[in-house]
Amino acid sequence: MENQFVKIASLLGDPTRAIVMWTLLDGKAFTATELAITANTSPQNMSMHLAKLLDAGLLFVEKQGRHKYYRFANKETAYAIEAMASLIPPAIPQKNKTDHNSPIKHCRTCYDHLAGKIGVAVAESLLEQEIILNTASEFKISTKGEKWFSDFGINIEDLKKQRRIFLKPCLDWSERKNHIAGSIGSSLLDKMIAEDWLRKTKNSRAIQITGKGEKELLRFFKIVV
């Protein structure tokens, strides 16, 4: 276990590979060329880095036509990368400068679920309403919560059948508190986007909250945007 941890830590410690992993948090699959441009390196160098990440089981590659697309091998890898970002020391505020209203910190995606200030607020609201329970540092849905999610339009039983984590806390790097991950977190985000509460921003993980979203977040989660 110790040797495996050292191997993973050394892989992620390389600046180019770290950029790759951070970029993939967008939730999309990228080609080697796209990742090379993002990391400001050559395609040949990027191919070498991707081969190492594939060999370690951190990435998965899918071929479509002449192109190969790279993404995380599993969602747990994405959660781990997001949690690692919480180790970054808080920035020291500079005079006349603030990033409290930064779109990426206010509301963003964390791979396939909602994060940032709004994502954490949703989690805290569901905990306060006892729709989900925090038991031994784990999230669980209460009996009340099962009915709430059903009324909200999310089929709990179908989600439980999926071959992935059902519900878990995910440490938010900007808020230093937990938001909701797993199939529940993913379904919440999908529902909010489908209902036009939220809109994705091109080439960014930042999420825009619509006028309708402001009203619904207040109604369901008591969140004032």
C-alpha positions in Angstrom: 0.0 0.0 0.0 2.8 2.4 0.9 4.6 1.8 -2.3 1.5 2.2 -4.4 0.7 5.5 -2.6 4.3 6.8 -3.4 3.8 5.8 -7.0 0.5 7.7 -7.3 1.9 10.7 -5.4 4.9 10.9 -7.7 2.7 10.7 -10.8 0.5 13.6 -9.7 3.5 15.6 -8.5 4.6 16.3 -12.1 3.3 19.7 -13.2 2.2 18.5 -16.7 0.3 15.5 -15.3 -1.2 17.7 -12.6 -2.6 20.0 -15.3 -4.1 17.1 -17.1 -5.9 15.8 -14.0 -7.2 19.3 -13.2 -8.4 19.8 -16.7 -10.3 16.5 -16.7 -12.3 17.7 -13.7 -14.4 19.5 -16.3 -16.2 16.2 -16.8 -15.5 16.0 -20.5 -13.1 13.8 -22.4 -10.2 15.4 -24.1 -7.9 14.5 -27.0 -4.1 14.3 -26.4 -3.7 17.4 -28.6 -6.2 19.4 -26.6 -4.4 18.4 -23.4 -1.1 19.3 -24.9 -2.3 22.8 -25.7 -3.8 23.2 -22.2 -0.5 22.1 -20.6 1.6 24.1 -23.1 3.7 21.1 -24.1 4.4 19.1 -27.2 2.1 16.3 -28.4 5.0 13.9 -28.1 5.6 14.9 -24.4 1.9 14.7 -23.7 1.7 11.2 -25.1 4.4 10.1 -22.7 2.6 11.6 -19.7 -0.8 10.1 -20.7 0.8 6.6 -21.1 2.0 6.8 -17.5 -1.4 7.9 -16.2 -3.1 5.1 -18.2 -0.6 2.5 -16.9 -1.4 3.6 -13.3 -5.1 3.1 -13.9 -6.0 6.8 -13.4 -7.2 7.4 -16.9 -9.2 5.6 -19.5 -8.9 6.2 -23.3 -11.7 5.7 -25.8 -11.2 5.6 -29.5 -13.7 7.2 -31.9 -12.7 7.2 -35.5 -9.2 8.6 -35.8 -9.3 10.3 -32.4 -8.6 9.0 -28.9 -10.4 10.7 -26.0 -9.0 10.6 -22.4 -11.0 10.8 -19.2 -10.8 9.7 -15.6 -10.8 5.9 -15.2 -13.5 6.3 -12.5 -15.4 9.0 -10.7 -13.5 8.4 -7.4 -10.3 9.7 -9.1 -12.1 12.9 -9.8 -13.3 13.2 -6.2 -9.7 12.7 -5.0 -8.3 15.4 -7.3 -11.0 17.9 -6.1 -10.2 17.0 -2.4 -6.5 17.5 -3.0 -7.1 21.1 -4.0 -8.4 21.8 -0.5 -4.8 21.4 0.7 -4.0 24.7 -1.1 -3.4 27.4 1.6 -6.1 30.1 1.5 -5.0 33.1 -0.4 -4.1 36.2 1.7 -6.5 39.0 0.7 -4.8 42.0 -0.9 -5.9 45.5 -0.4 -8.7 46.5 -2.8 -8.8 43.0 -4.2 -11.2 40.2 -3.5 -12.3 37.0 -5.2 -15.3 36.3 -3.0 -17.5 36.8 -6.0 -15.4 34.7 -8.3 -17.8 32.7 -10.6 -15.7 29.5 -10.2 -15.8 29.7 -6.4 -19.5 30.7 -6.3 -21.0 28.0 -8.4 -19.2 25.4 -10.5 -19.1 21.7 -11.5 -16.9 19.2 -9.7 -16.7 16.6 -12.4 -20.4 15.6 -12.6 -21.9 17.3 -9.5 -22.4 20.8 -8.1 -19.7 22.5 -6.1 -18.6 25.9 -4.9 -20.5 28.1 -2.4 -23.9 27.0 -3.9 -23.0 23.3 -3.9 -22.0 23.5 -0.3 -25.2 25.5 0.5 -27.3 22.8 -1.1 -25.6 20.1 1.0 -26.0 22.1 4.2 -29.7 22.7 3.4 -30.4 19.0 2.9 -28.6 18.2 6.1 -30.5 20.9 8.0 -33.9 19.6 6.6 -32.8 16.1 7.6 -33.3 15.0 4.0 -29.8 13.5 4.2 -28.0 12.6 7.4 -24.3 12.9 8.3 -23.5 9.6 10.1 -19.9 8.8 10.9 -18.6 11.2 8.2 -20.9 9.6 5.7 -24.0 10.9 4.0 -27.2 8.8 4.1 -30.7 9.5 2.8 -33.3 9.5 5.6 -36.8 8.1 5.2 -38.1 11.7 4.8 -35.4 12.2 2.2 -36.6 9.3 0.1 -40.0 10.9 -0.3 -38.4 14.3 -0.9 -36.2 13.1 -3.7 -39.2 11.2 -5.3 -41.2 14.4 -5.2 -38.3 16.3 -6.6 -38.3 13.9 -9.6 -35.2 11.8 -8.8 -35.7 8.0 -8.7 -33.7 6.7 -5.7 -34.1 3.0 -6.5 -32.8 3.4 -10.0 -29.8 5.3 -8.8 -29.0 2.5 -6.2 -28.8 0.0 -9.1 -26.0 1.9 -10.8 -22.5 0.6 -10.5 -21.1 3.6 -8.8 -21.1 5.4 -5.4 -24.6 6.3 -4.5 -24.1 9.2 -2.1 -20.9 10.6 -0.5 -19.5 13.9 0.9 -16.9 15.5 -1.3 -14.6 18.1 0.2 -14.9 21.4 -1.6 -11.5 23.1 -2.3 -12.8 26.7 -2.2 -15.3 26.4 0.7 -13.4 23.8 2.8 -16.7 22.1 3.5 -18.5 19.2 1.9 -20.8 19.2 -1.1 -22.7 16.2 -2.4 -21.1 13.7 -4.8 -22.1 10.3 -6.1 -25.1 9.4 -8.3 -27.3 11.6 -6.1 -25.1 14.6 -6.6 -24.9 14.0 -10.3 -28.7 13.7 -10.6 -29.3 16.9 -8.6 -27.0 18.8 -11.0 -28.7 17.2 -14.1 -32.1 18.1 -12.8 -31.2 21.7 -12.1 -29.7 22.1 -15.6 -32.7 20.3 -17.2 -35.1 22.6 -15.4 -33.0 25.7 -16.4 -32.1 26.6 -12.9 -28.5 26.5 -13.9 -26.6 26.9 -17.2 -23.1 25.7 -18.0 -20.5 28.3 -19.1 -18.5 27.6 -22.3 -14.9 26.6 -21.6 -15.3 26.9 -17.9 -16.5 24.9 -14.9 -18.4 28.0 -13.7 -22.1 27.6 -13.6 -24.6 30.5 -14.2 -27.7 30.7 -12.0 -30.8 31.8 -13.9 -33.6 34.0 -12.6 -35.7 30.8 -12.3 -32.9 29.1 -10.5 -32.7 31.9 -7.9 -36.4 31.4 -7.1 -36.2 27.6 -7.0 -33.0 27.5 -4.9 -34.8 29.7 -2.3 -38.0 27.6 -2.4 -36.3 24.1 -2.1 -33.1 24.9 -0.3 -33.7 28.3 1.4 -30.6 29.6 -0.5 -30.5 33.3 -1.1 -28.4 33.9 -4.2 
